[in-house]
Amino acid sequence: MRTLKLTMAYDGTNYVGWQRQARGTSIQQLVEAAFAPLVGGDPPGVAGAGRTDAGVHASAQVASVNVDIDLAPAVVQRALNARLPFDIRVLTVEEAPLGFHARFHARGKAYRYRLLPASVPSPFTRPFVWHVPGVRDVAAMRRAAGWLVGTHDFASFQGRGASVLDTVRTIERMTLSEREGELVVEIEGDGFLRHMVRTIVGTLVDVGSGLRAPHTMGEVIEACDRRAAGPTAPARGLTLVSVRY
């Protein structure tokens, strides 16, 4: 038995997310099915580092799988890519210590969210950005983001219906940069609640649109109430960019 570590990229537009769901097609489901011919039986369980939501993308999702096969990692990579749709790619396959788990051994993740303040969105970037023509005050958004860095109870930013009881997380780094007409939010931390990044972005957009002042971000944190934060940003602008171990 071996443990393999997969690094993957995918366009999440057409999928219900990484994790298997009762309805719809998931990334996990397709990767497991691609493994079935390699193991010569029932597909093995493939664990992802992050349960990306429906429509969320990844440029470096990490997954782990335990398999009893003699194929070299490069051969496994080619075989998987030959069976997966073109919007899901296995970038690398590596040997990992037996028992390595992509989710439980992760120590941090980084996400990127792309905003498009332009009046007219390009059809070529539309599937990967949130079009926000009302956002003008980037400086105010940066001041608001400063309140989020550090260790806080992020209950106000957790999606409704989540069952996680410990909502304390640490945001280690957060930046807002302007690139080729887009506003890019990058956020790195030790872990994220359901919809946390998207709700943070939605609240920052409220600030950039003049709907709330930057200092009110501190009040949102203290409230520990989802109703205190802004809207949940659309999934299409969000990409999981790295996982730290």
Secondary structure, 3 states (H helix, E strand, C coil): CEEEEEEEEECHHHCCECCCCCCCCCHHHHHHHHHHHHHCCCCCCEEECCCCECCCEEEEEEEEEEECCCCCHHHHHHHHHHHCCCCEEEEEEEEECCCCCCCCCCCEEEEEEEEECCCCCCCCCHHHCEECCCCCCHHHHHHHHHCCCEEEECHHHCCCCCCCCCCEEEEEEEEEEEECCEEEEEEEECCCCCCHHHHHHHHHHHHHCCCCCCCHHHHHHHHCCHHHCCCCCCHHHEEEEEEEC
